[in-house]
């Protein structure tokens, strides 16, 4: 009954592989664009609600449009002045309006806005607008590249170059500002560095004292820190440290059923769902879409054997526990909706992708 934002991207990949027509994928883009406000803002669910209203739809719409063009050859539905113009306004809203301090990094409004609903420690509660998400800004790098490709197809070469420039500049910001050389990890940026915690939730504000103040990074290790691999933003050395220091570290992300949404070393890593949590559980839980993004990132950086291990373990997890919304990273048990006919189904196509010569998530001709 509800259309959610980034879910549609991964479900679109499933639909491509299943040989469905492009209708649902196109609708997943145009329904959101039809709900755009004059400012460019599009609430992240249709229908929306008072909590989702100020939270801009995640930056996947241009990438979804490319899935249709590249896999079905259908382009007129998006390459027209009506929808193409709306797509540009939606992307500009992310790049301009959601960069509140003008430092070149866009911000999440809350932990539910990230899609990792209860990671309050890194992104706050409703409207806190604390976190310059490393995941968000990596998605935006990909979205700018995708929009540049669409601009080329629309016959606007100068516009395409502009957005490729946005992507390059943003990638450089991620590599320099969000990377911690000592820890060898990408952290979310602290949009309120130097300020006192202001959240309406006193307990959370107290916990955040360690993450605010002068520090420009929010030092909470989550699966979002691997997004620069999928976005092809990390340097080879940064990728190496992410893999060997963190992903393969059993004290952090290499759990019995990897990859958990939060590092096992974090004090908030818990298999229990706490009373203050919102939405789904993104702590000691493994989710298929983040494993899927990480799989493709590992392959691109040359860690193909490790990618194959991750694919094998992800497929076995789903076959063992069934098509569930998410999974316990310690026991492999299915959690959330069961059965879940959504993005978790992408796991079933990893064996096919192991033998594929192309990457369906690649944004072609965008470098």
C-alpha positions, -999 to +999 in steps of 0.1 A: +000+000+000+030+023+003+057+031-022+092+036-006+122+051-022+154+030-023+134-003-021+123+004-057+158+004-071+167-031-059+132-044-067+137-030-102+168-052-106+148-082-095+121-073-121+147-070-149+161-104-141+126-120-139+118-107-173+089-085-163+079-055-185+093-021-175+059-007-163+065-011-126+100+003-128+088+034-147+060+039-123+084+037-094+101+068-109+071+088-123+049+084-093+075+101-071+081+128-097+043+134-099+044+142-062+071+168-064+066+202-047+075+235-063+107+236-043+118+203-058+112+183-026+096+149-030+086+131+002+102+097+005+070+076+005+038+077-014+014+082+003+034+104+027+028+112+064+038+139+088+072+122+095+081+116+059+069+149+045+102+169+050+124+139+041+135+140+005+132+109-016+165+090-016+187+096-047+180+066-068+155+079-094+179+086-122+196+052-116+162+035-119+156+054-151+189+041-165+179+005-156+148+009-179+168+025-207+197+000-206+176-031-202+144-023-221+155+004-245+126+027-234+137+063-230+109+087-241+090+083-209+118+101-190+136+121-217+109+147-221+108+182-207+082+174-181+099+145-163+135+154-171+130+188-157+115+174-125+143+149-122+168+178-123+150+198-097+148+168-074+186+162-077+194+199-072+173+199-040+197+172-027+228+191-038+217+226-027+188+226-002+200+195+017+236+209+021+226+232+050+261+244+060+273+247+024+303+224+028+295+203-003+280+173+017+243+167+019+225+157+050+200+131+062+171+144+082+170+114+106+179+078+110+147+066+094+155+089+065+187+069+059+166+038+055+186+023+083+158+032+106+171+028+141+207+039+137+200+069+158+235+071+170+247+083+136+217+101+123+194+112+151+156+112+153+130+131+133+142+164+118+175+163+138+194+168+105+226+158+121+244+134+097+262+141+064+258+104+056+286+087+038+260+065+022+239+094+011+267+112-005+279+081-023+244+075-036+245+111-048+278+105-067+261+077-085+229+097-091+249+127-105+267+103-129+233+087-139+217+121-145+247+131-166+242+101-187+205+110-191+215+145-200+237+132-228+208+111-241+186+142-239+211+161-261+224+184-234+261+178-234+270+209-213+245+199-186+260+164-186+294+178-180+281+200-152+267+170-133+298+149-139+317+177-123+293+176-093+300+139-090+338+143-092+338+171-066+315+152-043+337+121-046+367+141-037+350+155-006+341+120+005+376+107+000+391+136+021+366+148+046+348+115+055+379+092+055+397+088+089+433+079+081+440+066+116+409+043+118+410+035+081+372+039+078+347+062+062+325+080+088+294+101+084+301+138+086+289+158+116+268+186+102+267+202+137+303+201+145+310+226+173+274+228+185+259+212+216+235+183+211+201+198+206+179+167+201+145+167+217+154+133+230+175+139+261+189+104+264+201+103+228+215+138+232+236+127+261+248+097+241+258+119+213+282+140+234+310+118+222+301+124+186+295+162+185+315+191+196+346+199+175+347+165+157+338+168+121+330+130+119+304+109+137+325+080+148+300+051+146+310+022+124+281+010+102+277-008+069+273+027+054+310+031+056+314+006+028+293+026+003+324+043-012+332+009-027+300+006-046+302+043-057+338+037-068+349+066-047+375+050-025+411+050-035+427+015-039+445+019-005+413+030+012+395+000-003+423-023+010+420-010+046+382-012+045+384-049+035+412-061+057+409-039+087+371-039+090+351-061+067+371-093+074+375-083+111+354-107+131+353-082+159+335-057+136+317-068+104+326-105+097+299-120+118+286-156+116+262-144+089+277-113+074+275-083+069+258-068+100+244-032+096+265-020+126+299-031+137+300-057+164+325-035+183+299-007+187+283-005+221+249-001+204+253-034+186+224-055+199+202-083+188+174-067+209+150-041+196+149-013+221+118+008+231+132+040+216+139+024+183+120+033+152+111+011+122+131-019+112+163-031+130+196-021+115+220-031+143+229-068+147+210-076+115+221-085+079+203-069+050+203-081+014+206-047-003+237-036+016+253-070+010+243-066-027+260-031-030+291-044-012+293-074-034+295-052-065+319-029-049+343-057-040+342-070-075+350-037-090+380-032-067+394-066-077+384-086-046+365-111-067+372-141-045+359-123-014+329-111-034+321-147-043+324-158-007+300-130+003+276-139-025+277-176-015+270-168+022+242-144+013+225-169-010+227-196+016+213-173+042+182-167+022+178-203+012+182-214+048+159-189+065+136-180+036+126-148+019+126-125+050+129-088+053+163-091+071+183-116+091+200-121+125+237-116+119+246-140+147+222-168+142+210-164+106+174-164+117+149-146+095+135-114+109+108-088+100+082-096+074+080-133+064+076-139+036+089-107+022+085-102-015+108-072-018+145-063-022+157-095-004+148-114-036+180-099-052+200-125-033+185-152-056+203-136-086+238-135-071+247-169-086+238-155-120+258-124-114+288-145-104+290-156-141+278-124-157+303-103-178+285-071-170+274-053-138+237-043-139+244-015-113+272+000-134+265+035-147+279+033-182+298+061-200+296+082-168+333+085-159 
